Structures are given as structure tokens and as C-alpha cells.
Amino acid sequence: MAAPPTAGIDAARLSAHVKVLASDAFEGRGPATEGEKKTIAYLTEQFKAAGVQPGGDLGKDGKRAWTQNVPLGRFEIKGPVAASLTVGGQTQALTQGEQIAIRAAQTNVDRVDIKDAPIVFAGYGVTAPERNWDDFKGVDVKGKIVVVLINDPDFETGVGDFGGKAMTYYGRWTYKYEEAARRGAAGLLIVHETAPASYGWATVKNSNTNVQFDIVRKNPSDAHPLLEGWIQRDVAVDLLKKAGLDIEALKKQAQTRDFKPVELKGATFSTGFAVDHQVIVSYNVVGLLPGAKRPDETVIYSAHWDHLGVGAPDAKGDRIYNGAVDNATGTAALLELARVYAKAPRADRSVVFLAVTAEEKGLLGSTYYAANPLYPAAKTVADINMDALDVNGLAKDITASGNGQVTLQDDLAAYAKAEGRYFTPDPTPEAGHFYRSDHFPFAKIGVPAISIGSGQDLVKGGVAAGKAAEEAYNRDKYHQPADEWSADWDLSGQVADLELVYRLGRDLANSNKWPGWHDGSEFKATRDLTASARK
């Protein structure tokens, strides 16, 4: 079989984009900063140079802007954080960022003051009626601090009511905070463990102790308890031990549906800190190539442009979280795909290049787009997302984030096979990657969506080398200032991945096909509601 003609993806262009976007001058690309202004200007300039049209908000003149306004709540802790645990009359102060990582309250309060709140251990903090599972068992947690484990009850055993190792949404920290809010808890603290979280404490600290953002909510307390945070495992072990409890025994109980929450007798939690809250406007950047025959049908490529901005210094004193791999690589890919699409013959369907904001703050730019789509969701063919592409050379395989039960994944596997490569299911489904990338908000509104991942089976070194590189990145660079551009990167793997991604999207854009969700997918019913729009 003859190799398909190449689209002309250029490694040097990819590297040059990442070098700019991940430079110190862009200050870590934090939303609502000077770094955002530079990023928006650069993306707009590059989309123009690529030859695509503005695809953002419609103006009164009927013309589209380059951006989509994304109003966000911005929340920042001002001044010191006081936090302490009291057990049996003995009080232990907790240091923000070291033993505890408290997020700025997102409930529009100026100050958080919690004094001697009772503490309840609630297993994994899950209420799943369809699985006949309830970690709360009717216990009233109003005004109390709930302590829970991260991930699903199945994570350690690999078997059970939550699909084994693969994380469900119940395992995500976002869900756990939402459930605590629904139950009126004063706060929720998640016990950090590296394996079930899929990242170390440095990531927790850097992601949670800086500025927080959320979509603007009418009733924010419906989604957020007053206190949201994480605690180190050894702090939780000590707390439970002083209350006469053993964390490993409690964990085993929590892995069964018979688990009952335990109030820690004689134990309380206190905290106090000020919060600055305001509404700001951040921006999604959008490029468009209108379809030649069916412009009302849209294929979307997406990637998030933001990272963590400027934060706490690392051991070397570096405070800029450059976000080179995460996700200047995906953003560079978006720009390069726009360039190769623009110089090719116009596709039958429209193609949109969507660079979203505030992914690092909870997929907020893509969540806002999904709630306010610029192009109707019913006629959006697919979203193909790119996040943190590999920089270690060619891989024999390609993967995707989580198992989305979507035909796009089958198509990706078929395209890889045609090129002499193979598809590998997400090697770490327990990390919950399906719920951690910008394709997820599209999936929630029914749009077939996939987030492309680079493979691990490297041509140079095989799976062992690929795993070692990924583990080293997660340990030493992920969400840390060390995630910086390097002239030594081998981007040949990215080129191969993007050639494949181009063909996948290009063929969809030149066809009458409508990808779909497999039976059993939680998103199929939502998509089916709009089936008449696609006839």
C-alpha cells in the first residue's frame, strides 16, 4: 500500500511556535495576565499569517472577531492562610502548600473563617445511585469538613462496581467538591496519594494554591463548598491515628458499598484567609475555514493555550510555569494544522481551529464554548483535541485520553494501521484523562470528541523508553517551572501524529459521515436527541 501524500507538517515551525509561547516573556500564559495578552496577539497574528479567517464572536456588523469572550470568576487568596487540626485538645498548625493546599474560595465571599468544624471521613465521597453506591449513608455533613480519598473505590483492587482500574467521573476531584457542595458541607479535603491521583504533591501545590477561575455561576455555592483543598497523606494518617482510626483499614472498608462514614470524635478543623474575587474576561481564539459545499457542518480542532502563569518558586528560584509541553505543543499543532489546511483545497465542511482558555482551571474555556457554541453543536461533526504532545521522537503507536466509546477512536486506529502504526488504548485509564482534557465538555453536549495522545512505543527504545520518558516528565516537569522548550527535542513523532490527525479530520471534512458514540456511552443519548438535524 502506497504511503498517503503528506500534508507538509513542519517540525521546525512547531518548535518555533513552542519556543515563543513557552518563553519567559509570555509569563506562563496565565488567564487575565499580560501573558494572556501576548498569547492572544501571537495566536491571532499566526492564524492571519496561516490564511484562515476570524471565527469568533459575531459583531453587530455580521463579521466575526478573532476571539470569543469568556467571562470568568477570578478568585485569589490575599495574605496568609491560617489552617489547623485539633485532636484531643492538641492543635497542629498546617502550612499552606506543604501539608495542605487550600484553593481560593469560589463562592464570592471576601473571607473564609471556619472555626472548629467537625470532621467526617466519607470514603471516596461518592454517591452513585445507578451503582447502588452511597458513601454518605444519610449522615448529615452540613457545616462539617469532609475528608475523602482520591480516585474510585476500584483503583487499588482493579475490580468492582466502578469499572476496575479505569477512572469514572466519580474519581475526579471536581466531582468530589461538587458532591460536598450538594450536601451543604463547609468544606472538603482530599487525601493526596501519588498513584491514584496520577501526579505528585508538587502538581497539587502548584495547581491549587495560585489564582483560581470558574465560569460565572448564578449560585456558585451549588457547585463549590466554602473550603476546597488537599492534604498530604501523612497528615491524614496522623489525624486518623490520633482519632483512634487506621487509614488502611478505613480504605478497605471504603472499597465496599457497606462503608459507613466516620465522624472523627474530638477532631476539628479551622482555617481563615481573605479572598479577592472579581469577574474578568478571558478569550478563546478561533480560526475558521468555511466549507465549500456544506459550511453549516463543522469539524473542530482544539487545544488549550493557557498554563499556570507565575507562581511559587521551585528549588532553583524559577517562578515562571512555562508550560512548553503542556500545552504549547498542542497550541503549536493547532497553528500548524491551520497553515496546512489553508494552503490545501477548501474542504466541503467548515473547519474550525479553537484555542481555548483556562483549561488548567477546570476546562473553563471549552466548557464555556460548549455552553455557548459559535457553531451549532448538532451539526458539529467532531472535536479533535490535542494536549501535551510527545517530544521524544517517532512512536510506533498512537493513543487517546481515556476510552471514550466513540467511533472517532476506531477511525484513529484504522488510520494508524494504514500507516503501519497501531492504536494503544490509554495506558493509564485510572488517571481519568478522559475527564481532564478539553474534548470532555464537547462530549458532555453529545459532540463526538477525542483527545489525541502520542504513543509510548518509541522507535528508539520501545515501550520501556516511552514509559521512562513519560514518568520523568510527570515527576520532574508536569505543572512545574521546568516544563520548558528545548532545542534538543525530537519532534518527528509530533509530525507523524499530526499528519495522521490531519487526514482523520480532513476526510471527515470532505465526507457525509457523522461519527457517533457506541452503545453504552453516557453521551450517546444526548447526541441522539439532535439526530434529525443531521439527516
Secondary structure as UniProt FT lines:
FT   HELIX           11..21
FT   HELIX           24..29
FT   TURN            31..32
FT   HELIX           34..50
FT   STRAND          53..54
FT   TURN            60..61
FT   STRAND          67..87
FT   TURN            88..89
FT   STRAND          90..93
FT   TURN            97..99
FT   STRAND          100..102
FT   STRAND          111..121
FT   TURN            123..124
FT   STRAND          127..128
FT   HELIX           129..131
FT   STRAND          133..134
FT   TURN            137..138
FT   STRAND          145..149
FT   TURN            153..157
FT   TURN            161..162
FT   TURN            164..165
FT   HELIX           169..171
FT   HELIX           173..182
FT   TURN            183..184
FT   STRAND          187..192
FT   HELIX           194..197
FT   HELIX           201..208
FT   STRAND          212..215
FT   HELIX           220..222
FT   STRAND          227..232
FT   HELIX           233..242
FT   TURN            243..244
FT   HELIX           247..254
FT   TURN            257..258
FT   STRAND          262..289
FT   STRAND          294..304
FT   STRAND          309..310
FT   TURN            315..316
FT   STRAND          320..321
FT   HELIX           324..328
FT   HELIX           329..343
FT   STRAND          349..356
FT   HELIX           359..361
FT   HELIX           364..371
FT   HELIX           377..379
FT   STRAND          380..386
FT   STRAND          397..400
FT   HELIX           407..418
FT   TURN            419..420
FT   STRAND          422..423
FT   HELIX           429..431
FT   HELIX           433..435
FT   HELIX           439..444
FT   TURN            445..446
FT   STRAND          449..454
FT   TURN            459..461
FT   HELIX           462..476
FT   TURN            477..479
FT   TURN            481..482
FT   TURN            487..488
FT   HELIX           492..509
FT   TURN            519..520
FT   TURN            522..523
FT   HELIX           524..528
FT   TURN            529..530
FT   HELIX           531..534
//
